[in-house]
Structure formats: structure tokens, C-alpha cells
Amino acid sequence: MTYATTNPYTGEVVKTFPDATDAEIIQAIEDANTAFLSWKNSSFAERAKVMHKAADLLRNDIDGYAKLLTLEMGKITLEAKAEVELSAAIFEYYAVNAEKLLAPEKLPVADLAEGDAVLVNDPLGVLLAVEPWNFPYYQVARIIAPQLSAGNTMLLKHAGIVPQSSAACEQLMLEAGLPKGAFKNLYAAHSQTALIINHPLVRGVALTGSESAGAVVASTAGKALKKSTLELGGADAFVVLADADLDKTVNWAVFGRHWNAGQVCVSSKRMIIADEIYDEFVKRYTAGVAGLRAGDPFKPETTLAPLSSQNAADDLKAKIRQAIDLGATATEVGPQVPSQGAFVQPTILTDISEDNEARNWEFFGPVSMLFRAKDEDDAVRIANDSPFGLGGSVFTSNTKHGAEVAKKISTGMVFVNHPTMVKADLPFGGIRHSGYGRELLGLGIKEFVNHKLIDVVDIDAPF
């Protein structure tokens, strides 16, 4: 079975689900296209009503939705509830703003004789979303809320370890009043992704996931001449300048690296600290990490969750060993994590030399890489010395100067005095190996529309 709910704390296989057949997938595509033919003609007010209802349903049963996240991928309850609220806020954002974001744009033509030129945004049709397990609702909401609001219809291929969360997404939209077939959860095998993308009724694909998965999906979409967007991995730089407020900075560092057990694309994975304060930062940061409490994610006192699966934990431990073999120093921090559950001991990696390839890896879990920067220019150099380019942050007591430093960091998002943040009203996306395209705001809703020119001209032919 590709799809199964396995409690990452107890190891219990709770429920399994059969893979979709090719025939079921093709039927879902055809149903989605049938739904599109009417949904594309619905008014923004009708679509907004569905988005508002989805937000209300999430908020009205926040405990129930959160519980599924904790059960399937181990998210602590506080963070699970925050994800449900964030997802609701995204639906609400597009309910309020979609019509304005997609409003026709009158173009200022140089020669009035050229006509009355208007740019309109038409939906493309059936789209595929391929989503990961680390934010089972948020990742889905940030693609379906804008694209359904634009008039497209959606198919979902979610991660194999969150089948109940993905089913809950489909049920949510049906209860919100979305026409049947306009959003369908598919328990599709990896091998069936190409079948979906290559189907002539499917117009594009959005993926959030690993570099390897992104390369496969982008290649398949490219060969089929379909639009694609990719949000891939990240190794966000957390730059600490010499004048940073260390109390606040260290607290944000501990949080920025360890929320969702460190399983976040925009987690603060590479901490780059000015030479003058490096030793003090390491001392305080180590103490902060040691204060995290690993345990049952359903218990309110737990602040460090297990990883999403035992395989994920084993892979991360192997990656730490590889980094050590390549010359890095690994320091395990805090009390011993429980033997029960997919836990990884919080680990700090230092002495990561310029020729140690581990400095270019993404450690998806509670592993921090610390770098000593000779000066500000060196900090920027280290921050930009990465194959990734998703998010990043700069910490300083001089916020104006911090914004200037942020301009020098080559990523899709940079924050001053805060780790990379995800919000309903902020765009999300990166560059280089972190992918291409943007989600949320107007940038996101316009990724899968036809920017169509309509030009009304009334002049005589030249001959």
C-alpha cells in the first residue's frame, strides 16, 4: 500500500488505503474537466462563498482537524492548530481579494488608433497539485484556494503518510459547497503522476516537495508542454550581526530551527554568526535547544515532536553520520530523546569546512549548522553560498541596515529580526534549487491563468 496512516510516536499502523486505479484517475480527470466547464463561469461572489465557508468549517472544528495532523505526521497540538488557522486565513484571503487580484487591466497603448487594449485573466482548466506531508492542510490550501478562486479545478496527489488529512481536504471543500469533481483527492502512486500530467485535459501542475521529485515532475510537464511551479527544499540562512539583541535572537533561532521538529523548507537551517558574538551565541543557543521537551505530540508539555516517520528519522541520522565522516563536528544537545517514536536527538554541526559538501545539504529535522563569519561581508558570502534560495533572515538592532543586508541575500524571501515566516498575505517561493514560481497573493493566483489580451481596434487596413 502506498497510502497508510502510521502514528510516528507509537509506530502503530492505524489505517491503510488502496492505490487508485488508472481508470479511477482518468475518471477523476474527466469529472474535474466537466466541473471546470461550469465552475469557470461562476461569479467571484459564488467562489468567495465557498472559500468563506471552508474557512469557517476549519475554525469551527479546529481540534478535529488538528488531531489528524498529530496522528499522521506527529505535529504537536499547538502547531497543528496554528496550521489549521493559517489554512483558514488563506481561504479567507482569496474570498476577499480574488476578484480584485484578477480584475481586467486596461493597457495604456502609445497610439490611440491601436485600440482599446485590456488584459484579462482566464482560468486554464484542470490542475494537479502534488503536495508533501509536513503541512498537510496549509500546503493544499495555498494552492487550491487561489486556483479554485480563479476558476480552475484541482486534483490532489498528497504524500503517502497523510491519507486521512488529504481526504479531509476533499471533504472540507464538498461541505463548503464546491461542485462535485472540482477538487478530488487521489491516492495515486508515484508512477501514475505522469499519467495525470500527460492527460490532454490537465493543464498544469504545482509541486511542493524534494529536488528529485521536482525534477521528475518538471521534466514530465515540460515534455507535455504544461505549465509547472515548484517549491522545493531550502537551507535558510539565519544571519546574526554583531549588534543583534542576543536574547531575542537566540529565542527566535531555537524556534526557527525546531518548529515542526525542524521539518520545514524555510526552517533556519544555517546559522551564520558574527565572529565577535559567536561563542556567546553558541552558549545561549545550546542552552535553548537543551530546554526543548521531546515526547508525545498530543501532550501539551511537548515542544519537540517526533519526525514524521521512522524512515525519515533513520535517513536524517545517516546524513549526520555522513557529515561527520566528511569532517564536521556533531554535538548532541539536551536530555536523551525517548526511545519510543521517530525521534532524532537535537544536534549542532560545527567545523563545516568550505570543502565539506554537507554545507550544501538540507537537514530535514532538528539539526543546526553553525558558521562563524569574519565580518558582515563574509556572512553574506556564506549565506549566498548555497544551491538553495528559498528564505532567510538577518538579525540586528539596526533594522534599516538589516534591510540593506537583506537586499544582498539571494533568496526568494528575507526577513529582518524574524525567521522566514508563512502568512496568508505574504508571497511564498524561491530560486535556484528551491524551485520557481510563487504561491499566495496575486503572484500565486496568476500562476495558472491565461493572461489574455483583448484589443478592440477600429482603423482601416493599409492596403
C-alpha positions in Angstrom: 0.0 0.0 0.0 1.3 3.5 -0.9 -1.0 5.3 1.5 -1.1 4.5 5.2 -1.6 6.3 8.5 1.2 5.4 10.8 1.4 7.1 14.2 5.1 8.3 14.3 5.1 8.3 18.1 3.8 4.8 18.7 4.7 3.2 15.3 1.1 1.8 15.0 -0.3 1.4 11.5 -3.7 2.9 12.1 -5.3 2.6 8.7 -4.3 1.8 5.1 -5.8 2.9 1.8 -5.7 1.2 -1.6 -4.0 3.0 -4.5 -6.2 4.5 -7.2 -6.5 2.5 -10.4 -5.7 4.1 -13.8 -9.4 4.0 -14.6 -10.3 5.9 -11.4 -7.7 8.5 -12.1 -8.9 9.1 -15.7 -12.5 9.3 -14.5 -11.4 11.9 -11.9 -9.7 14.0 -14.6 -12.8 13.8 -16.8 -15.0 14.7 -13.9 -12.8 17.7 -13.0 -13.0 18.9 -16.6 -16.8 18.6 -16.6 -16.8 20.6 -13.3 -14.5 23.2 -14.8 -16.8 23.9 -17.8 -19.4 25.3 -15.3 -17.1 26.4 -12.5 -15.2 28.8 -14.8 -18.4 30.6 -15.5 -19.3 31.0 -11.8 -19.1 34.5 -10.4 -16.4 35.6 -8.0 -19.2 36.0 -5.4 -20.1 32.3 -5.7 -16.5 31.3 -5.4 -16.0 33.6 -2.4 -18.9 32.0 -0.7 -17.2 28.6 -0.9 -13.9 30.0 0.3 -15.5 31.7 3.3 -17.4 28.5 4.2 -14.2 26.5 4.0 -12.5 28.9 6.4 -15.5 28.8 8.8 -15.6 24.9 8.8 -11.9 24.8 9.6 -12.2 27.2 12.5 -15.4 25.6 13.8 -13.6 22.2 14.2 -10.1 23.2 14.7 -9.5 20.5 17.3 -10.7 17.7 15.0 -8.6 18.9 12.0 -5.5 19.4 14.2 -5.8 15.9 15.7 -5.4 14.3 12.3 -2.1 16.2 11.8 -0.7 15.0 15.1 -1.9 11.4 14.4 -0.5 11.2 10.9 2.8 13.2 11.0 3.4 13.9 14.6 2.9 17.7 14.7 2.5 19.0 18.3 -1.1 20.1 19.1 -0.2 23.8 19.4 1.4 23.8 15.9 -1.3 21.7 14.4 -4.0 24.2 15.5 -1.8 27.0 14.1 -1.7 25.3 10.7 -5.5 24.9 10.7 -5.9 28.6 11.4 -3.3 29.5 8.7 -5.2 27.4 6.2 -8.5 29.1 7.1 -6.8 32.5 6.7 -5.7 31.6 3.2 -9.2 30.7 2.2 -10.5 33.9 3.7 -7.8 36.0 1.9 -8.9 34.8 -1.5 -12.6 35.0 -0.7 -12.0 38.7 -0.1 -9.3 39.5 -2.7 -9.6 37.2 -5.7 -11.9 39.4 -7.8 -9.6 42.4 -7.2 -6.5 40.4 -7.9 -7.9 39.1 -11.2 -9.6 42.3 -12.4 -9.1 43.2 -16.1 -6.2 45.6 -16.6 -6.6 48.4 -19.2 -3.3 48.8 -21.0 -2.0 52.3 -21.9 -1.3 52.0 -25.6 1.0 54.5 -27.2 -1.2 55.1 -30.2 -4.9 55.6 -29.5 -5.5 54.2 -33.0 -4.2 50.9 -31.8 -7.5 50.4 -29.9 -8.9 49.7 -26.5 -6.5 47.1 -25.1 -7.4 45.1 -22.0 -5.6 42.2 -20.3 -8.0 39.6 -18.8 -7.2 36.5 -16.7 -8.9 33.3 -17.8 -8.6 30.0 -15.8 -6.7 27.3 -17.6 -8.7 24.2 -16.6 -7.8 21.1 -14.6 -4.6 21.3 -12.5 -2.7 18.8 -10.5 -1.3 19.6 -7.0 1.5 17.3 -5.7 2.0 18.0 -2.0 4.2 16.9 0.9 3.4 15.7 4.4 5.0 18.4 6.6 2.0 20.8 6.4 -0.9 18.6 5.2 -3.5 21.3 5.1 -1.5 24.5 4.6 0.3 23.2 1.5 -3.0 22.2 0.0 -4.8 25.4 0.9 -2.2 27.7 -0.6 -2.6 26.1 -4.0 -6.4 25.3 -4.1 -7.7 28.5 -2.5 -6.2 30.7 -5.3 -6.7 28.3 -8.2 -10.3 27.4 -7.3 -10.9 31.1 -6.8 -9.5 31.8 -10.3 -12.0 29.3 -11.8 -9.7 26.3 -12.2 -10.4 22.8 -10.9 -7.9 20.7 -9.0 -6.7 17.2 -8.5 -4.6 16.3 -5.4 -1.8 13.8 -5.1 -0.8 14.1 -1.4 2.0 12.3 0.5 1.5 8.7 1.3 1.7 9.1 5.0 -1.1 11.6 5.3 -4.1 9.9 3.6 -6.7 10.9 6.2 -5.6 14.6 6.1 -5.8 14.6 2.3 -9.3 13.0 2.4 -10.3 15.7 4.9 -9.3 18.4 2.4 -11.6 17.0 -0.2 -14.5 16.6 2.3 -13.9 20.1 3.5 -14.4 21.6 0.1 -17.5 19.5 -0.6 -19.0 20.6 2.7 -18.1 24.2 1.7 -20.3 23.9 -1.4 -17.7 23.3 -4.1 -19.3 21.4 -7.0 -18.5 17.7 -7.0 -15.5 16.8 -9.1 -14.0 20.3 -8.9 -11.5 19.1 -6.3 -10.6 15.5 -6.0 -8.1 13.7 -3.7 -6.4 10.8 -5.5 -4.5 8.0 -3.8 -2.2 7.9 -6.8 1.1 6.1 -6.9 4.2 8.0 -7.9 4.2 6.1 -11.2 0.8 7.5 -12.0 1.8 11.1 -11.8 3.0 11.1 -15.4 -0.4 9.6 -16.4 -2.1 12.6 -14.9 0.2 15.3 -16.2 0.2 13.8 -19.8 -3.6 13.6 -19.9 -4.8 16.2 -22.5 -7.4 17.7 -20.1 -4.8 18.5 -17.5 -3.3 22.0 -18.0 -0.7 22.3 -15.3 1.0 21.0 -12.2 2.1 22.6 -8.9 4.5 20.6 -6.7 5.9 21.2 -3.3 8.5 18.6 -2.4 12.0 17.4 -2.8 14.5 18.4 -5.5 14.4 14.9 -7.0 10.6 14.9 -7.2 10.6 18.4 -8.6 13.0 17.4 -11.3 10.8 14.5 -12.4 7.6 16.4 -12.4 9.1 19.5 -14.1 10.6 17.2 -16.8 7.3 15.4 -17.4 5.4 18.7 -17.5 8.0 20.2 -19.9 7.8 17.3 -22.3 4.0 17.6 -22.3 4.2 21.4 -22.7 2.3 22.0 -19.5 2.9 24.9 -17.0 4.5 23.9 -13.7 5.5 25.6 -10.5 7.9 24.1 -8.0 8.5 24.8 -4.3 11.4 22.6 -3.3 13.9 22.4 -0.5 15.7 25.1 1.4 18.6 25.8 3.7 17.7 29.2 5.1 20.5 31.4 6.4 19.9 32.9 9.8 22.4 35.8 9.8 23.3 37.2 13.2 25.1 40.6 13.0 27.4 41.8 15.8 24.8 44.3 17.2 21.9 41.8 17.4 19.9 41.6 20.6 21.1 38.1 21.7 18.2 37.3 24.0 15.6 37.8 21.3 17.8 36.4 18.5 18.6 33.1 20.4 14.9 32.6 21.2 14.0 33.0 17.5 16.8 30.8 16.5 15.6 27.9 18.7 12.1 28.4 17.4 13.1 29.0 13.8 15.0 25.7 13.6 12.8 23.4 15.7 9.2 24.2 14.9 7.5 21.3 13.3 10.5 19.2 14.5 12.7 21.1 12.0 10.8 19.6 9.1 10.2 22.9 7.3 11.5 24.1 4.0 12.0 27.6 5.4 13.4 26.4 8.7 16.5 28.3 9.9 19.0 25.6 9.0 22.2 27.6 8.6 23.1 30.0 11.4 25.8 32.4 10.4 27.1 34.4 13.4 29.4 37.4 13.6 32.8 36.5 15.0 32.5 38.9 18.0 29.4 37.2 19.4 29.8 33.6 18.0 30.9 32.0 21.3 28.2 33.7 23.3 25.6 32.8 20.8 26.6 29.1 20.7 26.5 29.0 24.5 23.0 30.5 24.7 21.6 28.6 21.7 22.8 25.3 23.0 21.1 26.0 26.3 17.9 27.0 24.5 17.9 23.8 22.4 18.5 21.7 25.5 15.3 23.2 27.0 13.1 21.6 24.4 11.0 18.7 25.6 10.6 15.7 23.3 7.7 13.4 23.9 4.1 12.5 23.0 3.0 15.2 20.5 -0.6 15.0 21.9 0.6 16.2 25.3 0.7 20.0 25.8 4.1 20.0 27.6 5.8 18.5 24.5 7.8 21.1 22.5 9.8 18.8 20.2 7.8 16.3 18.2 9.0 13.1 16.6 9.8 13.2 12.9 7.1 12.2 10.5 8.2 8.6 10.2 10.9 6.2 11.3 12.3 6.2 7.8 12.7 10.0 8.0 14.5 9.7 11.3 16.8 6.9 10.1 17.6 8.9 6.9 18.5 12.0 9.0 20.7 10.1 11.4 22.6 8.6 8.4 23.0 12.1 7.0 24.5 13.3 10.3 27.0 10.4 10.2 27.9 11.3 6.6 28.6 15.0 7.6 30.8 13.7 10.5 32.7 11.4 8.1 33.3 14.5 5.9 34.9 16.4 8.8 32.1 18.2 10.6 31.8 18.1 14.4 28.4 17.0 15.7 27.3 17.9 19.3 24.1 16.2 20.6 22.2 18.6 22.8 19.7 18.2 25.6 18.2 15.3 27.5 18.1 12.0 25.7 15.0 11.8 23.4 12.6 9.0 24.0 13.4 5.6 22.6 9.8 5.3 21.6 8.9 7.3 18.5 10.7 8.6 15.4 12.9 11.0 17.3 16.3 12.4 16.4 18.4 13.9 19.1 18.8 17.6 18.5 22.3 18.1 17.0 24.5 21.1 16.3 27.0 20.7 13.5 30.1 22.9 13.5 33.6 23.0 11.8 31.9 22.5 8.5 34.8 23.4 6.1 34.5 25.1 2.7 35.1 21.7 1.0 32.7 19.7 3.1 29.8 19.0 0.8 27.4 18.7 3.8 27.3 22.5 4.0 25.1 22.3 0.9 22.7 19.7 2.2 19.2 20.2 3.6 18.9 18.5 7.0 15.2 18.0 7.5 14.9 17.7 11.2 16.4 19.1 14.5 19.9 19.6 13.1 21.5 23.0 13.1 24.6 24.1 11.1 26.6 26.9 12.7 29.1 29.1 10.8 31.4 31.7 12.2 31.6 34.8 9.9 34.7 37.0 9.9 32.6 40.1 9.2 29.4 41.2 7.6 30.6 40.7 4.0 31.7 37.2 5.0 28.3 36.5 6.5 26.5 37.5 3.2 29.0 35.4 1.3 28.3 32.3 3.4 24.5 33.0 3.2 24.7 33.0 -0.6 27.0 30.0 -0.8 24.1 27.5 -1.2 22.4 25.7 -4.0 19.1 26.7 -2.4 17.4 30.1 -2.4 14.1 29.9 -0.5 14.1 32.1 2.6 16.5 33.7 5.1 16.8 36.2 7.9 19.0 38.9 9.3 19.2 39.8 13.0 20.4 43.3 14.0 19.5 46.1 16.3 19.7 48.5 13.3 16.7 47.4 11.2 17.4 49.9 8.5 20.8 48.5 8.0 19.3 45.0 8.3 17.1 45.7 5.3 20.2 46.7 3.3 21.9 43.5 4.2 18.7 41.6 3.3 18.9 43.0 -0.2 22.3 41.3 -0.6 21.0 37.9 0.2 20.0 35.9 -2.9 16.7 34.1 -2.0 13.0 34.5 -2.7 12.3 35.8 0.8 14.3 37.6 3.5 13.1 38.8 6.9 14.7 41.1 9.4 14.6 40.1 13.0 12.3 37.1 12.3 12.9 33.7 10.8 11.3 33.1 7.4 7.5 33.5 8.0 4.5 32.0 6.3 1.3 34.1 6.3 -1.8 34.2 4.2 -0.9 37.7 2.9 2.7 37.2 2.1 4.1 35.6 -1.1 6.0 32.3 -1.0 8.6 30.9 -3.3 12.3 30.7 -4.1 15.0 30.5 -6.7 17.8 28.1 -7.8 17.3 24.6 -6.4 14.4 25.9 -4.2 12.3 25.9 -7.3 10.4 28.5 -9.4 7.0 30.3 -9.3 5.2 31.9 -6.4 2.3 31.0 -4.3 -0.2 33.2 -2.4 -1.2 36.8 -3.1 -1.7 38.0 -6.7 1.5 36.2 -7.8 0.0 32.9 -6.8 -3.4 33.2 -8.2 -1.9 34.4 -11.6 0.4 31.4 -12.0 -2.3 29.3 -13.7 -4.3 31.7 -15.7 -4.3 32.8 -19.3 -3.2 36.4 -19.4 -5.3 37.2 -22.5 -5.1 40.4 -24.4 -8.4 41.7 -25.9 -7.8 44.7 -28.1 -10.7 46.4 -29.8 -9.4 48.3 -32.9 -11.3 50.4 -35.5 -8.9 51.5 -38.2 -8.7 51.0 -42.0 -6.3 48.5 -43.5 -3.1 50.0 -45.0 -3.9 48.5 -48.5 
